[in-house]
Amino acid sequence: MAELNAAARSDGAGSPGASGLAEPKRRRKGAPGQQAHWYTHVMLIIIVVVIGFPLAYAMLVGTQTNQEYFSHQLSPGSALKDNFDTVWNQRDLGLYMRTSAIQSVVIAAGKAVTAVLAGLAFVYFRFNLKGPVFWFVLVTLMMPTEISILALFEIVSGFGWTNSMLAITVPFLASATGAFLFRQHFSSMPAELSDAARVDGAGPLRFLWSVLLPLSWNVFGALAVIQFLYSWNMYLWPSLIIREDDSQTVQIGLGALQNIGGGLSYGPLMLGAVIASIPPTLVFVLLQKTFLKGFAITAEK
């Protein structure tokens, strides 16, 4: 009997059905699942080269004179120091960048505040015509600033804000994009959070400060990147409302680089564009993970 049991155990050990566990199949080296991803890397390399080539070429031209540029020289030129002196010292690009930095930070912060309050109202408050009001806010996304530029100019001029920081910041402190992002974000939160806060006696602002804001930093990061880049690239409105050179923004300063020495000089222009792209690049790099997580959150709603 013992011999039969031992034989049965030996037979069961050799059959996968007896133990209930089959030996996993090992993927052979060189299987299609492992070889198919090589072209993905090739495509990514091509995309990086296509996107990065204009920046690399602009950095190359920024070191050249006009003669070196027109000779299609593909090596660094001999005018980097002169071009930098022209851009930074003679044309005061740093002053323009400081104005744009203040403008962009104020607009991004202001839009974050108004957007989070709008999202709070659209989700946690009850008022008449809440749905139509929200859709009206979304419709404003399709209205570019150029449509209302004349009326906005009359209003700002009437307040006497011409040639001031108020003129290039206050009209842009509200954001339909931000209101939409925070409305979608707050809508996805459990209703038990607001019920618990109401039971504890917390008001709307206390609920916002203690509960909603700690759960919304990713959305803040996504909105901050969008609005900072939007404000940094603003050109038309500052060119209309600001008349003094020392109060202009960086995009106006780059336009002034087109005429140096009575003609177009490509070296200073390209070098100025590269320098002006550094602050928004740093903002995106610092907030990259938060930016992507913020849009991942909104995409799940």
C-alpha positions in Angstrom: 0.0 0.0 0.0 2.8 2.3 0.8 4.4 1.5 -2.5 1.2 2.4 -4.4 0.9 5.7 -2.5 4.5 6.6 -3.3 4.0 5.7 -7.0 0.9 7.9 -7.1 2.8 10.8 -5.6 5.6 10.4 -8.1 3.1 10.3 -11.0 1.3 13.4 -9.7 4.5 15.3 -9.4 5.2 14.9 -13.1 1.7 15.9 -14.2 0.6 19.5 -14.0 -3.0 18.7 -13.4 -2.3 16.8 -10.2 -0.7 19.8 -8.4 -3.1 22.3 -9.9 -0.2 24.5 -11.0 1.3 24.3 -14.4 4.9 25.4 -15.0 4.8 28.9 -16.6 5.9 29.1 -20.2 9.1 31.0 -20.5 9.2 33.6 -23.2 11.8 32.8 -25.7 14.5 35.4 -26.2 13.8 37.2 -29.4 10.0 36.7 -29.2 7.9 39.3 -31.2 6.8 41.0 -27.9 10.4 41.9 -27.2 11.5 42.8 -30.7 8.5 45.0 -31.7 9.4 48.0 -29.5 12.6 49.0 -31.2 10.8 51.1 -33.8 9.1 53.0 -31.0 12.5 54.3 -29.9 13.3 55.2 -33.5 10.1 57.2 -33.8 10.7 59.0 -30.5 14.3 59.9 -31.6 13.0 61.3 -34.9 10.3 63.3 -33.0 12.9 64.7 -30.6 15.2 65.7 -33.4 12.4 67.4 -35.4 11.2 69.3 -32.3 14.7 70.2 -31.0 16.3 71.2 -34.3 14.8 74.7 -34.4 16.1 75.4 -30.9 19.5 74.0 -31.6 19.7 76.0 -34.8 18.6 79.2 -33.0 21.4 78.7 -30.4 23.9 78.2 -33.3 22.7 81.3 -35.1 22.9 83.3 -31.8 26.6 83.0 -31.9 27.1 84.2 -35.5 27.4 87.4 -37.4 25.2 88.1 -40.4 28.1 87.1 -42.7 28.5 83.8 -41.0 24.7 83.2 -41.1 24.3 83.9 -44.8 27.3 81.7 -45.5 25.3 78.8 -44.0 28.0 78.1 -41.4 27.0 75.0 -39.3 29.5 75.7 -36.5 29.5 78.2 -33.6 30.3 81.7 -34.7 32.6 84.4 -33.3 30.0 86.9 -32.2 28.5 85.4 -29.1 29.9 88.0 -26.7 28.9 90.9 -29.0 25.4 89.5 -29.5 24.9 89.0 -25.8 26.1 92.5 -25.1 23.6 93.9 -27.7 20.7 91.9 -26.3 21.3 92.2 -22.6 23.0 95.5 -22.2 22.1 97.7 -25.2 18.5 96.6 -25.6 17.8 95.7 -21.9 16.2 92.4 -22.5 16.5 91.6 -18.8 14.3 94.5 -18.0 11.6 93.2 -20.4 11.9 89.7 -18.9 11.5 91.1 -15.4 8.2 92.8 -16.4 7.0 89.6 -18.1 7.9 87.5 -15.1 6.0 89.7 -12.7 3.0 89.8 -15.1 3.0 86.1 -15.6 3.3 85.2 -11.8 0.5 87.7 -10.9 -1.8 86.4 -13.7 -1.2 82.8 -12.9 -1.8 83.3 -9.1 -4.8 85.5 -9.7 -6.4 83.0 -12.1 -5.8 80.2 -9.7 -7.7 82.0 -6.9 -10.6 83.0 -9.1 -10.8 79.6 -10.7 -10.8 77.7 -7.4 -13.6 79.9 -6.1 -15.6 79.5 -9.3 -15.2 75.7 -9.1 -16.3 75.8 -5.5 -19.4 77.8 -6.4 -20.4 75.6 -9.4 -20.1 72.3 -7.4 -21.0 73.1 -3.8 -23.4 76.0 -4.0 -27.0 76.1 -5.2 -28.2 79.1 -7.2 -30.5 79.8 -10.0 -29.4 79.2 -13.6 -26.2 77.5 -12.4 -26.1 75.2 -15.4 -26.6 78.0 -18.0 -24.0 80.2 -16.2 -21.4 77.4 -16.4 -22.1 76.8 -20.1 -21.7 80.6 -20.7 -18.3 80.4 -19.0 -17.4 77.6 -21.4 -18.5 79.6 -24.4 -16.1 82.3 -23.5 -13.3 79.8 -24.2 -14.1 80.2 -27.9 -13.8 84.0 -27.7 -10.2 85.2 -28.2 -9.0 88.4 -26.5 -8.8 90.2 -29.9 -12.7 90.3 -30.1 -13.0 92.5 -27.0 -9.7 94.3 -27.3 -11.2 97.7 -28.2 -13.8 97.6 -25.4 -11.1 96.5 -22.9 -8.8 99.3 -24.0 -11.5 101.9 -23.4 -12.2 100.5 -19.9 -8.6 100.3 -18.8 -7.8 103.7 -20.2 -10.9 105.1 -18.4 -9.4 103.8 -15.1 -6.1 105.6 -15.9 -4.1 102.3 -15.8 -2.2 103.0 -19.0 1.5 102.3 -18.8 1.1 100.4 -15.5 1.3 96.8 -14.3 -2.4 96.9 -13.5 -3.2 97.3 -17.2 -1.5 94.0 -18.2 -2.6 91.9 -15.2 -6.1 92.9 -13.8 -8.0 92.2 -17.1 -6.7 88.7 -17.2 -7.3 87.5 -13.6 -10.3 85.3 -14.5 -10.0 82.1 -16.4 -12.7 80.0 -18.0 -10.2 77.2 -18.4 -9.4 77.3 -14.7 -13.0 77.3 -13.7 -13.6 74.3 -15.9 -10.7 72.4 -14.5 -11.6 73.0 -10.9 -15.3 72.3 -11.5 -14.5 68.9 -13.0 -12.0 68.2 -10.2 -14.4 69.1 -7.4 -17.2 67.1 -9.0 -15.2 63.9 -8.8 -14.7 64.2 -5.0 -16.9 62.1 -2.7 -20.0 63.9 -1.4 -19.2 62.6 2.1 -16.4 65.1 2.3 -18.8 68.1 2.2 -21.3 66.3 4.4 -18.7 65.6 7.1 -17.5 69.2 6.9 -21.0 70.5 7.3 -21.6 68.2 10.4 -18.4 69.5 11.9 -19.6 73.1 11.5 -17.0 74.1 8.9 -18.1 76.9 6.5 -17.4 77.0 2.8 -14.1 78.7 3.0 -12.9 76.5 5.9 -13.9 73.4 3.8 -12.1 74.8 0.9 -8.9 75.6 2.8 -8.7 72.4 5.0 -10.1 69.8 2.7 -10.2 70.8 -1.0 -7.0 72.6 -1.4 -4.7 69.8 -0.1 -6.3 67.5 -2.6 -6.0 69.9 -5.6 -2.3 70.8 -5.9 -1.9 68.8 -9.1 -4.7 70.9 -10.7 -3.0 74.1 -9.5 0.2 72.9 -11.1 -1.5 72.3 -14.5 -3.2 75.6 -14.4 -0.1 77.5 -13.4 1.9 76.1 -16.3 -0.8 77.0 -18.8 -1.4 80.5 -17.6 2.3 81.3 -17.1 3.0 80.4 -20.7 0.0 82.3 -21.9 1.0 85.4 -20.0 4.7 85.1 -21.1 3.8 85.0 -24.8 1.3 87.9 -24.6 2.1 90.4 -27.4 -0.9 92.3 -28.7 -2.4 93.7 -25.5 0.9 95.0 -24.0 1.8 96.6 -27.3 -1.4 98.6 -27.2 -1.7 99.6 -23.6 2.0 100.1 -22.7 3.7 103.1 -24.3 6.8 103.3 -22.3 9.8 101.1 -23.2 10.9 100.5 -19.6 7.4 98.9 -18.8 7.1 96.7 -21.8 7.1 92.9 -21.8 9.6 90.4 -23.3 7.7 89.8 -26.5 7.9 93.5 -27.3 11.6 93.5 -26.5 12.2 90.7 -28.9 10.4 92.6 -31.6 12.7 95.5 -31.0 15.7 93.2 -31.7 14.6 93.0 -35.4 16.1 96.4 -36.1 19.7 96.7 -35.0 22.2 99.0 -36.7 19.6 100.0 -39.3 18.8 96.4 -40.5 17.9 92.9 -39.4 20.6 91.2 -37.5 19.8 87.5 -37.0 22.4 86.7 -34.3 21.0 89.0 -31.6 17.5 88.1 -32.5 18.0 84.4 -32.2 20.0 84.8 -29.0 17.3 86.9 -27.5 14.7 84.3 -28.4 16.8 81.6 -26.7 17.3 83.6 -23.6 13.6 84.6 -23.4 12.6 80.9 -23.6 14.6 80.0 -20.4 12.0 81.1 -17.7 9.0 79.3 -19.2 11.2 76.2 -19.8 12.2 76.2 -16.1 8.6 76.6 -15.0 7.6 73.6 -17.1 10.5 71.5 -15.9 9.8 72.3 -12.3 6.1 71.6 -12.6 6.2 68.9 -15.2 5.1 66.0 -12.9 2.4 68.1 -11.3 1.2 69.4 -14.7 0.9 65.8 -16.1 -0.9 64.5 -13.0 -3.3 67.5 -13.1 -4.4 66.6 -16.6 -4.5 62.9 -15.7 -6.9 63.8 -13.0 -9.2 65.8 -15.3 -9.0 63.1 -18.0 -10.4 60.5 -15.6 -13.6 62.6 -14.9 
